[in-house]
Amino acid sequence: MPERARGADVLPAVRPARWHRLGGRLAGDLVLPADPAYDAARRLQQMEFDRIAPLAVAYCASTEDVRTCVGFAREHGIPLRIRSGGHSHNGWSTGEALVVDLSRMNAVSVGRDTVALGPGTQSVDALAALRAYGRQIITGTFPTVAAGGFLTGGGLGWQTRRFGVGSDRVAAARVVLADGRVVRCSADEEPDLYWALRGGGGGTFGIVVGFEVRPVDAPVLVRYDTVWDLDRGAELVAAWQQWCVEGPDELGSSLVVLPSFRPGDTPTIRIWGVHLGSRGDVERGLASLAHRAGTRPRTSTVGDPEPYPDAMHRSLCGDATVAECHRTGTGPEAKGHRHPMTLRTYRLTDRAMTGDEAAAAVAAWDPGLDQERYLLFIALGGQANRVPRTETAYVHRNARFLAGYQYAIRAPQPGPDRIAEARAWNDRAAAALAPTACGSYVNFPSTRPEPHWRTAFFGENHPRLLDVKRRYDPENVFRHPQSVGA
Ligand SMILES: Cc1cc2nc3c(=O)[nH]c(=O)nc-3n(C[C@H](O)[C@H](O)[C@H](O)COP(=O)(O)OP(=O)(O)OC[C@H]3O[C@@H](n4cnc5c(N)ncnc54)[C@H](O)[C@@H]3O)c2cc1C
């Protein structure tokens, strides 16, 4: 759950005239609570944060706008939150604060060795913008996640095994600091800040106003999608994990245990992803998975090799156009869904589960429960694990899977019993993941904060992160409930 901004009860009142003066100084737009656009402006991807009322939302159009907002927040002693794509699972990009929104700073341009990205660039737009250049960048598996949070927290997806985590490919970033300075950081300039911004988590060290990213060389991808019965679920989960651990770096794969969505249906397991090889590689791979699991998929589709942006677009957006794939309410054609209130437990795990561990994981999902809930895994490892743990702030170089449980509550105002039930389910889930857990990914925080979340997110890199934080933001201007120094 998001916390109220620190000191929110005693926020200094800012006179309306001051807010209007701020609006007048911005090239972008300032949205205040009385404005008709306010309800849309305060929304994140997760509906549960609609109840949070920012003091104002500043849609910044330039680095100068961002500097102006930082100066305003400091001058008036009000909290500030940073937002790019609005996908923070725990609502860290909003609060009773001035929300500095970077969604309009989303330009993409191609240089000789790098691609320049605004922090508000969403995955779906990066794919489209880079199509003509035959170059691509690493994205996650959801279309509207933006570079601002994705890259500062790490950046995991189906290309992780072949090309590393997204932040491993950040060559430089431009950052607005708490004191209003704008710095470029790279291996040679502000190297400690550069180190911290690659995995130390967003909303903490400064506001990134531009990234330079080394593109990946991946001309084609093969998409595959399979659906299996749950009756040999534990065997399948264990076999899939071993298959991924032993598989080539070219394999990108996710597994989700799905509830039945219609009366009479039974729960299923979906295994899907993309492969950087041939159709034959995928077909042989899936046959070997079925053999290991001792079962066969209910349905299985393997595509022909497609240009990278097409394959990723189809995987992320289905048949929707680029405009349609955006989050509902953000554009005239946008149809992308938002997420209901969801209680989550996520861990990184460092090996394939044994059969018993997989059975416990499926049992914690609770096949008999009549409730919308998910058990998800995404395969990691490969290139991401060939980088030393302290090379960047992203420490999880032994992680093999991102593993998590999600319990969705669609009732608009769930009662305390419902929340308690969801929490208990999540606690059982956490226990099932504990034997293989090796840490937690700051971009997938659990709803209930872990007691040792600093170590779980950052391991032995936490002391250095604290040091960078003290040097670049000694007054803790950039903060949220689980930021470094919080
Ligand atoms: C449906 C869904 C699917 C996801 N899929 C994936 C996935 O496949 N792979 C993966 O790795 N992650 C995934 N994530 C997690 C995602 O990477 C993180 O939530 C990420 O932080 C979102 O970035 P954002 O800019 O969209 O969100 P925001 O909510 O805008 O920001 C997230 C955090 O980053 C900070 N931040 C944002 N912009 C900046 C900036 N410019 N400078 C400094 N700090 C900034 C915010 O203050 C906040 O703390 C998913 C999340 C959701 C909700």
The ligand as an SDF file (V2000), in Angstrom:
LIG
                    3D

 53 58  0  0  0  0  0  0  0  0999 V2000
    1.3850   -4.3010  -15.8100 C   0  0  0  0  0  0  0  0  0  0  0  0
    2.8510   -4.1710  -15.5160 C   0  0  0  0  0  0  0  0  0  0  0  0
    3.7590   -4.9300  -16.2380 C   0  0  0  0  0  0  0  0  0  0  0  0
    5.1240   -4.8250  -15.9890 C   0  0  0  0  0  0  0  0  0  0  0  0
    6.0130   -5.5690  -16.7210 N   0  0  0  0  0  0  0  0  0  0  0  0
    7.3400   -5.4510  -16.4800 C   0  0  0  0  0  0  0  0  0  0  0  0
    8.2980   -6.2030  -17.2180 C   0  0  0  0  0  0  0  0  0  0  0  0
    7.9630   -6.9560  -18.1200 O   0  0  0  0  0  0  0  0  0  0  0  0
    9.6100   -6.0670  -16.9000 N   0  0  0  0  0  0  0  0  0  0  0  0
   10.0350   -5.2270  -15.9030 C   0  0  0  0  0  0  0  0  0  0  0  0
   11.2360   -5.1430  -15.6620 O   0  0  0  0  0  0  0  0  0  0  0  0
    9.1570   -4.5050  -15.1920 N   0  0  0  0  0  0  0  0  0  0  0  0
    7.8300   -4.5940  -15.4620 C   0  0  0  0  0  0  0  0  0  0  0  0
    6.9430   -3.8820  -14.7130 N   0  0  0  0  0  0  0  0  0  0  0  0
    7.4470   -3.0680  -13.6160 C   0  0  0  0  0  0  0  0  0  0  0  0
    7.9510   -1.7330  -14.1420 C   0  0  0  0  0  0  0  0  0  0  0  0
    9.2090   -1.8930  -14.7510 O   0  0  0  0  0  0  0  0  0  0  0  0
    8.0950   -0.7700  -12.9930 C   0  0  0  0  0  0  0  0  0  0  0  0
    6.8500   -0.5660  -12.3760 O   0  0  0  0  0  0  0  0  0  0  0  0
    8.6730    0.5460  -13.4760 C   0  0  0  0  0  0  0  0  0  0  0  0
    9.2230    1.2330  -12.3920 O   0  0  0  0  0  0  0  0  0  0  0  0
    7.6260    1.3660  -14.1730 C   0  0  0  0  0  0  0  0  0  0  0  0
    8.1510    2.5110  -14.7330 O   0  0  0  0  0  0  0  0  0  0  0  0
    7.1380    3.6620  -15.1660 P   0  0  0  0  0  0  0  0  0  0  0  0
    7.9560    4.8360  -15.5210 O   0  0  0  0  0  0  0  0  0  0  0  0
    6.1850    3.1270  -16.1360 O   0  0  0  0  0  0  0  0  0  0  0  0
    6.3300    3.9080  -13.8210 O   0  0  0  0  0  0  0  0  0  0  0  0
    6.2490    5.1280  -12.7540 P   0  0  0  0  0  0  0  0  0  0  0  0
    5.1880    4.7160  -11.8100 O   0  0  0  0  0  0  0  0  0  0  0  0
    6.0780    6.4010  -13.4830 O   0  0  0  0  0  0  0  0  0  0  0  0
    7.6450    5.1310  -12.0710 O   0  0  0  0  0  0  0  0  0  0  0  0
    8.1120    4.0250  -11.3210 C   0  0  0  0  0  0  0  0  0  0  0  0
    9.2080    4.4650  -10.3590 C   0  0  0  0  0  0  0  0  0  0  0  0
   10.2680    5.1010  -11.0720 O   0  0  0  0  0  0  0  0  0  0  0  0
   10.3870    6.4780  -10.6870 C   0  0  0  0  0  0  0  0  0  0  0  0
   10.6280    7.2500  -11.8990 N   0  0  0  0  0  0  0  0  0  0  0  0
    9.8130    7.3170  -12.9850 C   0  0  0  0  0  0  0  0  0  0  0  0
   10.3690    8.0890  -13.9090 N   0  0  0  0  0  0  0  0  0  0  0  0
   11.5500    8.5170  -13.4350 C   0  0  0  0  0  0  0  0  0  0  0  0
   12.5660    9.3640  -13.9510 C   0  0  0  0  0  0  0  0  0  0  0  0
   12.4540    9.9100  -15.1580 N   0  0  0  0  0  0  0  0  0  0  0  0
   13.6580    9.6270  -13.1820 N   0  0  0  0  0  0  0  0  0  0  0  0
   13.7750    9.0700  -11.9550 C   0  0  0  0  0  0  0  0  0  0  0  0
   12.8370    8.2580  -11.4090 N   0  0  0  0  0  0  0  0  0  0  0  0
   11.7370    7.9900  -12.1480 C   0  0  0  0  0  0  0  0  0  0  0  0
    9.0830    6.8160   -9.9930 C   0  0  0  0  0  0  0  0  0  0  0  0
    9.2270    7.8660   -9.0650 O   0  0  0  0  0  0  0  0  0  0  0  0
    8.7170    5.4920   -9.3470 C   0  0  0  0  0  0  0  0  0  0  0  0
    9.4290    5.3430   -8.1440 O   0  0  0  0  0  0  0  0  0  0  0  0
    5.5780   -3.9590  -14.9570 C   0  0  0  0  0  0  0  0  0  0  0  0
    4.6520   -3.1980  -14.2300 C   0  0  0  0  0  0  0  0  0  0  0  0
    3.3030   -3.2950  -14.5020 C   0  0  0  0  0  0  0  0  0  0  0  0
    2.3160   -2.4810  -13.7210 C   0  0  0  0  0  0  0  0  0  0  0  0
  1  2  1  0
  2  3  1  0
  2 52  2  0
  3  4  2  0
  4  5  1  0
  4 50  1  0
  5  6  2  0
  6  7  1  0
  6 13  1  0
  7  8  2  0
  7  9  1  0
  9 10  1  0
 10 11  2  0
 10 12  1  0
 12 13  2  0
 13 14  1  0
 14 15  1  0
 14 50  1  0
 15 16  1  0
 16 17  1  0
 16 18  1  0
 18 19  1  0
 18 20  1  0
 20 21  1  0
 20 22  1  0
 22 23  1  0
 23 24  1  0
 24 25  2  0
 24 26  1  0
 24 27  1  0
 27 28  1  0
 28 29  2  0
 28 30  1  0
 28 31  1  0
 31 32  1  0
 32 33  1  0
 33 34  1  0
 33 48  1  0
 34 35  1  0
 35 36  1  0
 35 46  1  0
 36 37  1  0
 36 45  1  0
 37 38  2  0
 38 39  1  0
 39 40  1  0
 39 45  2  0
 40 41  1  0
 40 42  2  0
 42 43  1  0
 43 44  2  0
 44 45  1  0
 46 47  1  0
 46 48  1  0
 48 49  1  0
 50 51  2  0
 51 52  1  0
 52 53  1  0
M  END
$$$$
